[in-house]
């Protein structure tokens, strides 16, 4: 873009305005590798959803809670990746960047980077479901489960706020700090507390829970590191962030889900048997009858 800039006349005569070059915005966006990765991740999540649904067919409804939660996780992830692959779940965050020079005045230009907000919607829905599965496996009480779910929502939403924060500001890294603190609470309520209460189910279930918890929390710990390098400091391309996140998502959602369902099938002690409304709907004594006498 070019705009005229007036200068003072020289020697009593006027000169025409000298055009000043204003740099066009710089766009950091997805390219072929990132776009292909999004479609591959979408296909993997769809396939995993179908496999998990098929695995539940010969399982009684009362013992199907793990299958339902695991399938929901991959279905939500598939929808998220479809939104990102088609360009619906993404927006640009633009801000001015100053270029410092030694012998000429400093200049500035606008940098616009793609932010895939659909990813954060995915995480805010699927992370609580994964935590509920871990809590059910360990036998964690409802209070700790609720606190873990609340902390995970805070973690994911503050991560979204941080992604839209201005670079190199207290605002951006302040939101990121809140997200990390919330993650510590998740570890406390699920990994640490769960490792204590699961002992009541026996050594075998305790070892299985320990393996699953170590697997998923190790992967979850990589997420903020990747975020700090990609969305936080903008040290990597958009494509690189997409590829790393896709690999992590597949391991966390598909790998963890498959491992959990195999454990549930092989170890009866891990089963969660839900009767009542979950399995049978409203029984006759639970129905609301209109018009019956009060003492009927």
ABEGO torsion letter per residue (X at the ends): XBBBBBBBBBGGBBBBBBBBBBBBBBBBBBBAAAAAAAAAAAAAAAAAAAAAAAAAAABBAAAAAAAAAAAAAAAAAAAAAAAAAAGAABBBBBBBBBBBBAABBBBBBBBBBBBBAAAAAAAAAAAAAAAAAAAAAAGBBAAAAAAAAAAAAAAAAAAAAAAABBBGBAAAAAAAAAAAAAAAAAAAAAAAAAAAAAAAAEAAAAAAAAAAAAAAAAAAAAAAAAAAABAAAGABBAAAAAAAAAAAAAAAAAAAAAAAAAAAAABAAABBBBBEAAAAEBBAAABBBBGBBAAX
